[in-house]
Amino acid sequence: MRTPPAVEDLLRTLAPQVLGTLVRRHGAFDACEDAVQEALLAAAVQWPGEGVPENARGWLLTVATRRLTDQWRSERARRDREAAVFAEEPAEPGPDEHRPSDRDDTLTLLFLCCHPALSPPSQVALTLRAVGGLTTAQIARAFLVPEATMAQRVSRAKQKIRAAGARFAAPPPQERDERLRAVLHVLYLIFNEGYTASSGPDLQRADLTAEAVRLARALHRLLPGDGEVTGLLALMLLTDARRAARTAEGGLLVPLTEQDRTLWNAEAIREGTALITDALTWSPPGPYQVQAAIAAVHAEAARPQDTDWPQILALYRLLGHLAPNPVVTLNEAVALAMVDGPSAGLDLLRTLDGDARLAEHHRLAAVRAHLLEMAGDAPAAREAYRDAARATTSLPERRYLEERAARLNEGVPDGKA
């Protein structure tokens, strides 16, 4: 039986709160996380038929606590600890569970899931499971890997946290900014994987983008005075606003310049634009804020020809100063081509030739193909589109790139394609 969306949303909201409370009280992150997952499963089975309890959070906390008690009782080596910790554990939700103002440990939990001992893929997996409330099977489906593989990844992540001696506490001031950057990066990775899937038959995975936006909103509620947190939420909203226009019938990718802008989500654009406009008045610009500003400039253009490309170029140059990387240069090359012509963009692209970070990525060839097509060099553009199509693992992107190459092939005499 499928869990109703309203119940599923509630469970995802409550999951990090319940897990944070358990870990704060008892430690043992991995055991607490397993207990919360069992409680979420029990709720998903019972609540649709029996109704959501008046104190849903207390219900989950009680069930998870009982599961945790059962786990520790089953381990002989932990009998002494179990007796000390749970000797007076109430059978029903106690005053702490009923108190609405009980502190929210979501931010501390995010910091723990993004511990520097973990690799980015492990941080993503653990965040989605512990903070997002997704099951291992759901995460595995989202990233197109076997459930057993994802289970091992989550298990190893929890083992590394334990081995690193990580405590459930806010990081010290000297580490806070670095850990917050890791949290933002993980949410950014989750969103990007949902917005443009790196592999598989679908261009987009709305479940992942929705989860990234939900977690970014939660983080923004906890840290409303952080400009980069605000910038990331604005960037997600402004980018995801274009989702309905990004694919045509059959799932074919539609590039930004060809999208039906009446399909863009106007409410998301208004919210995202308001967030970034406000943030830039009181916060020094950071990478996520600049990217959100670029997305806002695109969103302001009713037609592709109305786009303020000089402003976008200036923003990409600022972004390249704040966070230099080859993907920023790729985007700057497109903006430069729109302002000064395709030759200028191609000249900038040549600075990326030989960059090991793009060696196996299709984006460099795809951008080069686009600029060559703008310059009127159809044969070279066709070959670049084909190179990009061979390099991508996304089936919608591959179809799009092959179609672009085929268009340039029309009218070419046999033997000269």
C-alpha positions in Angstrom: 0.0 0.0 0.0 1.4 3.4 -1.0 1.8 5.9 1.8 -0.4 9.0 1.2 1.7 12.1 0.2 0.6 14.1 3.2 1.7 11.3 5.6 5.0 10.8 3.7 5.7 14.6 3.9 5.0 14.6 7.6 7.3 11.6 8.2 10.2 13.2 6.3 9.8 16.4 8.3 9.7 14.5 11.6 12.5 12.0 10.8 15.5 14.3 11.6 13.8 15.7 14.7 13.3 12.3 16.2 16.7 11.0 15.2 18.4 14.1 16.6 16.6 13.7 19.9 17.5 10.0 20.2 21.2 10.6 19.3 21.4 13.5 21.7 20.1 11.4 24.5 21.8 8.1 23.9 24.6 8.4 21.4 25.2 5.5 19.1 24.2 7.2 15.8 24.0 4.0 13.8 21.7 2.2 16.3 19.5 5.2 16.7 19.2 5.7 12.9 18.2 2.1 12.4 15.5 2.5 15.1 14.1 5.6 13.5 13.9 3.9 10.2 11.9 1.1 11.8 9.6 3.6 13.4 9.1 5.4 10.1 8.2 2.1 8.5 5.7 1.3 11.2 4.1 4.7 10.8 3.9 4.3 7.0 2.0 1.1 7.5 -0.3 2.1 10.4 -1.1 5.8 9.9 -2.9 5.6 6.6 -5.5 3.2 8.0 -5.6 4.3 11.7 -5.0 8.0 11.3 -2.1 10.2 12.2 -1.7 10.4 16.0 -2.3 13.8 17.6 1.3 13.9 18.8 2.9 12.3 15.7 6.4 13.2 16.8 6.0 11.7 20.3 4.5 8.5 18.7 7.6 8.1 16.5 10.0 8.9 19.3 8.3 6.3 21.6 8.3 3.6 18.9 11.9 4.4 17.9 13.0 4.3 21.6 11.3 0.9 22.1 13.1 -0.4 19.0 16.4 0.9 20.3 15.7 -0.7 23.7 15.0 -4.0 22.0 18.2 -3.8 20.0 20.3 -3.2 23.0 18.5 -5.9 25.1 19.3 -8.4 22.4 23.1 -7.8 22.8 24.5 -9.4 25.8 27.6 -7.2 25.8 25.4 -4.1 26.2 23.1 -5.3 29.0 24.7 -3.1 31.6 24.4 0.0 29.4 20.8 -0.8 28.5 19.8 -1.2 32.1 21.5 2.2 33.0 20.0 4.1 30.1 16.6 2.7 29.9 15.8 1.8 33.5 13.2 4.5 33.8 12.1 4.9 30.1 8.4 5.7 30.0 6.1 3.3 28.1 4.2 6.3 26.6 5.4 9.7 25.3 6.6 11.7 28.3 6.5 15.4 28.9 9.6 16.0 26.7 8.0 14.3 23.8 4.7 16.3 24.2 6.5 19.7 24.5 6.2 21.5 21.1 9.2 23.7 21.9 11.5 20.8 22.3 14.7 21.8 20.5 15.2 20.9 16.9 18.5 19.0 16.3 18.2 19.0 12.5 21.2 21.3 12.0 23.4 19.2 14.3 22.3 16.1 12.5 23.2 17.6 9.1 26.7 18.5 10.4 27.1 14.9 11.6 26.0 13.4 8.3 28.5 15.7 6.5 31.4 14.8 8.7 34.7 15.4 6.9 35.7 11.7 7.4 33.1 10.8 4.8 33.4 11.1 1.0 30.8 13.3 -0.8 28.8 10.2 -2.1 28.6 8.8 1.5 27.6 12.2 2.8 24.8 12.4 0.3 23.5 8.9 1.1 23.6 9.4 4.8 21.9 12.8 4.6 19.1 11.4 2.5 18.6 8.5 4.9 19.0 10.2 8.2 17.8 13.7 7.6 15.6 13.1 4.5 13.9 10.0 6.0 14.3 8.1 2.7 14.8 4.3 2.9 17.9 2.7 1.5 15.7 1.3 -1.3 14.5 4.7 -2.2 18.0 6.2 -2.3 19.3 3.3 -4.4 16.5 3.8 -6.9 17.3 7.5 -7.1 20.9 6.8 -7.9 20.3 3.8 -10.1 22.4 1.4 -8.0 21.4 -1.9 -6.4 19.9 -1.7 -2.9 22.7 -3.9 -1.5 25.3 -1.4 -2.8 23.6 1.5 -1.3 23.1 -0.4 2.0 26.8 -1.0 2.1 27.5 2.7 1.4 25.3 3.8 4.3 26.7 1.2 6.6 30.3 2.2 5.9 29.4 5.8 6.4 28.0 5.1 9.9 31.1 3.0 10.7 33.4 5.8 9.6 31.5 8.3 11.8 31.9 5.9 14.8 35.6 5.3 14.1 36.2 9.0 13.8 34.8 9.5 17.3 32.3 12.0 16.1 30.0 13.5 18.8 26.5 14.6 18.4 27.2 18.3 18.9 27.6 21.5 17.0 31.1 21.7 15.6 33.5 24.1 17.3 33.5 27.7 15.9 36.7 27.2 14.0 35.1 24.3 12.1 31.6 25.5 11.7 32.0 27.4 8.4 33.8 24.5 6.8 31.2 22.0 7.9 28.4 24.3 6.8 30.0 24.5 3.3 30.0 20.7 3.3 26.3 20.6 4.2 25.5 23.1 1.4 27.5 21.2 -1.1 25.7 18.0 -0.2 22.3 19.6 -0.7 23.6 21.1 -4.0 24.7 17.7 -5.2 21.3 16.1 -4.3 19.5 18.9 -6.2 21.7 18.6 -9.3 21.3 14.9 -9.5 17.6 15.4 -9.4 17.6 18.3 -11.9 19.8 16.7 -14.5 20.3 13.0 -13.7 23.9 11.9 -14.4 22.8 8.6 -15.9 19.7 6.6 -16.8 16.6 7.0 -18.9 15.2 10.1 -17.3 16.5 13.7 -17.5 15.0 14.7 -14.2 14.1 13.0 -10.9 11.6 15.2 -9.2 11.8 13.3 -5.9 15.4 14.3 -5.4 14.9 17.9 -6.4 11.9 18.2 -4.1 13.9 16.6 -1.2 16.8 19.0 -1.8 14.4 22.0 -1.7 12.7 20.7 1.4 16.0 20.3 3.2 17.3 23.7 2.0 14.1 25.3 3.4 14.7 23.5 6.7 18.2 24.8 6.8 17.1 28.3 5.9 14.6 28.2 8.8 17.5 27.3 11.1 20.0 29.8 9.7 18.0 32.7 8.2 20.9 35.1 8.6 23.3 33.1 6.5 23.6 34.6 3.0 24.8 31.4 1.3 22.0 29.3 2.9 19.6 31.8 1.5 21.4 31.9 -1.9 21.2 28.1 -2.2 17.5 28.0 -1.5 16.9 30.8 -4.0 19.1 29.0 -6.6 17.1 25.8 -6.2 13.8 27.5 -6.5 14.7 29.6 -9.6 16.3 26.6 -11.3 13.5 24.1 -10.5 11.0 26.6 -11.7 12.0 25.7 -15.3 11.4 22.0 -14.8 8.1 21.6 -16.7 9.6 23.3 -19.8 12.8 21.3 -19.9 11.4 18.2 -21.7 9.3 17.7 -24.7 7.1 14.7 -25.7 9.0 11.6 -25.3 11.3 13.1 -22.7 13.5 14.9 -25.2 15.6 17.7 -23.6 14.6 21.2 -24.5 17.5 23.8 -24.1 16.9 27.0 -22.2 16.7 29.2 -25.4 13.9 27.0 -26.8 11.7 26.5 -23.7 8.1 27.6 -23.5 8.5 30.2 -20.7 4.8 30.2 -19.9 5.4 26.8 -18.4 7.9 28.2 -15.9 6.6 28.2 -12.2 5.9 31.9 -11.6 5.4 31.5 -7.8 8.8 29.8 -7.4 10.4 32.5 -9.5 8.9 35.2 -7.3 10.0 33.5 -4.1 13.5 32.8 -5.4 14.0 36.3 -6.8 12.8 37.9 -3.5 15.1 35.7 -1.5 18.3 36.5 -3.5 17.4 40.2 -4.0 17.1 40.6 -0.2 20.2 38.5 0.6 22.4 40.6 -1.6 21.5 43.7 0.4 22.9 42.4 3.6 25.3 39.6 2.9 28.7 39.6 1.0 28.1 37.7 -2.2 29.1 34.0 -2.1 29.1 31.4 -4.9 25.5 30.2 -4.3 24.2 33.8 -4.2 25.9 34.6 -7.4 24.5 31.5 -9.1 21.1 32.4 -7.8 21.5 36.0 -9.2 22.4 34.5 -12.6 19.2 32.3 -12.5 17.2 35.3 -11.6 18.5 37.3 -14.6 17.4 34.4 -16.9 14.0 34.3 -15.1 13.4 38.0 -15.7 13.6 37.6 -19.5 10.2 37.0 -21.1 11.9 35.9 -24.3 15.4 34.5 -24.9 16.4 37.6 -26.9 15.5 39.7 -23.8 18.2 38.1 -21.7 20.7 40.5 -20.2 23.8 38.6 -21.3 26.3 41.4 -20.3 25.0 41.1 -16.7 25.2 37.3 -16.8 28.8 37.5 -18.1 29.8 39.9 -15.3 28.2 37.5 -12.8 30.0 34.5 -14.2 33.3 36.4 -14.0 32.6 37.2 -10.3 31.7 33.5 -9.7 35.0 32.5 -11.3 36.8 34.7 -8.9 34.9 33.4 -5.9 34.9 29.7 -6.8 37.1 29.0 -9.9 36.4 25.7 -11.6 36.1 24.5 -15.2 32.3 24.3 -15.2 32.1 28.0 -14.3 34.5 28.7 -17.2 32.2 26.6 -19.6 29.3 28.8 -18.7 31.3 31.9 -18.9 32.3 30.9 -22.4 28.6 30.7 -23.4 27.9 34.1 -22.0 31.0 35.6 -23.6 29.8 34.1 -27.0 26.4 35.8 -26.5 28.1 39.2 -25.8 31.2 39.2 -28.0 30.5 36.4 -30.5 31.2 32.7 -30.7 34.9 33.1 -31.6 35.5 34.8 -28.2 33.7 32.0 -26.5 35.7 29.3 -28.4 39.0 31.1 -27.4 38.0 30.8 -23.7 37.1 27.2 -24.1 40.6 26.4 -25.4 42.0 27.2 -22.0 40.2 24.1 -20.7 41.7 21.7 -23.2 43.7 19.2 -21.3 42.0 19.9 -18.0 41.9 16.5 -16.3 38.7 17.5 -14.4 36.8 17.5 -17.7 38.6 14.5 -19.3 35.6 12.2 -19.1 32.9 14.7 -19.1 30.6 15.5 -22.0 30.0 19.1 -21.2 33.2 20.6 -22.8 32.4 18.9 -26.1 28.7 19.9 -25.9 29.5 23.6 -25.3 32.2 23.6 -28.0 29.6 22.1 -30.4 27.1 24.8 -29.6 29.6 27.6 -30.1 30.9 26.0 -33.4 27.3 25.8 -34.6 26.8 29.5 -33.7 30.0 30.3 -35.7 28.6 28.4 -38.7 31.2 25.6 -38.7 28.7 22.8 -39.2 31.2 19.9 -39.8 33.2 20.7 -36.7 30.0 21.2 -34.7 28.6 17.9 -35.8 31.7 16.0 -34.7 31.7 17.8 -31.4 28.0 16.9 -30.8 28.8 13.3 -31.6 31.8 13.3 -29.2 29.6 14.7 -26.4 26.8 12.1 -27.1 29.3 9.3 -26.8 30.6 10.7 -23.5 27.3 11.2 -21.6 25.6 8.5 -19.6 22.2 10.3 -19.6 20.0 8.9 -22.3 17.9 12.1 -22.8 21.0 14.2 -23.2 22.5 11.6 -25.6 19.3 11.7 -27.7 19.4 15.5 -27.7 23.1 15.7 -28.8 22.6 13.1 -31.5 19.6 15.0 -32.8 21.6 18.2 -33.0 24.3 16.4 -34.9 21.7 14.9 -37.3 20.2 18.3 -38.0 23.6 19.6 -39.1 23.9 16.5 -41.2 20.9 17.3 -43.3 21.7 18.4 -46.8 25.3 17.1 -46.6 26.1 14.9 -49.6 26.6 11.2 -49.0 30.1 10.3 -47.9 30.7 13.7 -46.4 28.8 13.4 -43.1 
